[in-house]
Amino acid sequence: MSSSVQQATIDEGHEGQRIDNFLLSRLKGVPKSRIYRILRKGEVRVNKKRIKPTYRLQIGDIVRIPPVRMAETGEVIRAPQAFLACLEAAILYEDEQLIVINKPSGLAVHGGSGISVGVIEGFRQLRPDAPFLELVHRLDRDTSGCLMIAKKRSMLRALHALLRDGEVTKTYCALVRGGWHGEERRVDARLQKNTLKSGERLVRVHPDGKTALTTFYPMKRYRDATFVQIDLGTGRTHQIRVHAQHIKKPIAGDDKYGDQQFNEKMLGRGLKRLFLHAQELRFIHPVAEVTLAVQAPLSDELQALLDGMR
């Protein structure tokens, strides 16, 4: 009942993920205590080197996963039926290769870091006969909107290639603080990831960071806020949120990079989440070879907030 040695090469789907969370998703059913034990003992290697549980994976990393006794498991955690029903209702598009959902705010895309079941674990329960289901990309837990899940490994590779080559158009929308002068604003500011002692990720603008490009378009101006559409030139962690903060237009409800006074004002109007939404994905379907454009409508909560603003 032991697994054999596994070698995994990291792609964009797992870039930036902590090694402990990667192992928890890879070795389904193995207790966390066992995962951390093999990490502490150096049995897990990345590029033939020992790493800490907080190590964040990079594209091209080769992870050696040792044999693990799969029988050394507790009861597999099952997602509540209401959670599964929520995921089923969130499906925007599905074919034999791909699922696109309108991920609700507050749902993690995968388990780990105190979260037992995420979107991908939920879909594996919804589709128990599917031999392959993997996240194509990620959204922050508090961000809602379009999220892709590949149903075939060939589709996963094809979509990763499109993402890498900038051939997937990602459009977001957000509510930001204050008025807006002029039209679109292009932000070209490098971003650097930092991990605090608590394990929390924090991203900042830094000249030594990775290239990041975001363009903001004002769509509707309110008295004390602006509704913007956002096009991504790159897909860095927390990119939109940090770039919005950088131009002094923090996003409503952002408790990490936002403005507390603005957040409290929006909370008083009923906003209890981050107002950032992945509105549309557009790309040429690798199999059907037609342009696929999937749009995710705003939640009732976000739409009601906009309708009530002056």
Steps between C-alpha positions, in 0.01 A plus 500: 500500500799734444529743215818495289746787468343783299666776300291812431603794281336826609305705246304826523212325671710451813742792479518677835323220689660389825659156483296374798171597331618347172571171676167506682320528165724243334489238776127500559396341827846500657488672843664840532723367776647247257552770233693722740702204628636413156576869443690530829699184429603629159329221310336753269750667269464793262768506231682237709517730803328498839238769550288645780119454516465871415696472174302638206518311175641654183431409137734220395569371853534121514341359815595154626220348706605191699294182544223569752281245670159591364338270756623736770195720457207618698153543362499698175324830556189534288364836393148587625223448248419872505860576398480255209164645391658847504779380270258331262292817476815704433585321171503746209638272229585131469613267224704179488826683566416799717284644776471875565323613816400830658687443826324664795700726728618325816571162338862387482599339172671212683530363852789576732601762758209408725253442215401135465308521172535748216348535154714230338435246778130578472497435125681171547208398720247635249670310216621176667534324165719769346854360474657846497396835646754778565492876545627685194569817701404648834297781650549645847251364751322837526488560123197375307454420134629286213710201602608220265529130584655263246341156453792361300876533546540596133255787553689612811826514304337683209339764725824550693673567167232757408536669838879502473484656152248764604226359278234489772328835552406545867263785581418597858288770659531669837378791709785729604527795736434856391440682175686437176664767286550429133453166327690172516808465713778255418703376798839347422651430841707195598366282779692304761357228725584495868408241761454620856602289802134410541507341152277774355587613147547871440577650159652843447621720218879461483758565225642149549160335457343333197354699212129574548263694278143605584269741316206663679203646306243718682151372416282692745587785732326539835528773759764322709596197291559382143391177333787386277566231242846343514708327234795289609821496301653254749359279772702555816380418849279781640593709193180701464470569870861619536493709182174662612663585833808629313297762309314593820174340382465206745222251440190506720500227763871421467616430855863440396581778253198725540403811694330436834285814497377430147433136591294605801297738286426224248420257781239748618343470156486125522832387347636207701763376253772610261351677198718328240342279236646298209243611245604327178739248346556503125726265302507262206384158620797265445277214380195665339724773349233766544509812714352424841381798704358418843350777713419483872224734623548701818353353815177649633698656786738689271228607258281625785787711631550665161127557455484678835792736438479859379 
